[in-house]
């Protein structure tokens, strides 16, 4: 089995997740010029916890940990989709579609009852009533 494509995918995913983690950390530390992120001020406990992690681990190690965690989560979700452990595919698209099956269901107004989300907030983000950087992702 040729694993070069898988290795390349993992390396590219890691790099992308590191960039995302850095951008979010920069924003939380006040280094971002983006005004579109909302509700950060309401999450003082989270900000304090992140600051403690940054102080104890350092920015590079903390970014690595974040990227590693998210990569593992995405891979686990994909594994569950492929092996049909999920009722609705979480990160995989259905045949002939390009967006995750779960997002397609949300856009059609279907949200499984077992998901612990505010359905009204979710639909408001998707229809543009609540601002989001990119409600389609």
NORGINOR-V660297 format. One record per backbone hydrogen bond with DSSP energy under -1.0 kcal/mol. CO is the residue of the C=O (numbers start at 1). NH is the residue of the N-H. If there is no record, write none. Layout:
((CO NH) (CO NH))
This chain:
((3 7) (4 8) (5 9) (6 10) (7 11) (8 12) (9 13) (10 14) (11 15) (12 16) (13 17) (14 18) (15 19) (16 20) (17 21) (18 22) (19 23) (20 24) (21 25) (22 26) (23 27) (24 28) (25 29) (26 31) (27 30) (40 43) (43 47) (44 48) (45 49) (46 50) (47 51) (48 52) (49 53) (50 54) (51 55) (52 56) (53 57) (54 58) (58 62) (59 63) (60 64) (61 65) (62 66) (63 67) (64 68) (65 69) (66 70) (67 71) (68 72) (69 73) (70 74) (71 75) (72 76) (73 77) (74 78) (75 79) (76 80) (77 81) (78 82) (79 83) (80 85) (81 84) (89 102) (92 101) (94 97) (100 104) (101 105) (102 106) (103 107) (104 108) (105 110) (106 109) (112 115) (115 117) (118 122) (119 123) (120 124) (121 125) (122 126) (123 127) (124 129) (124 130) (134 137))
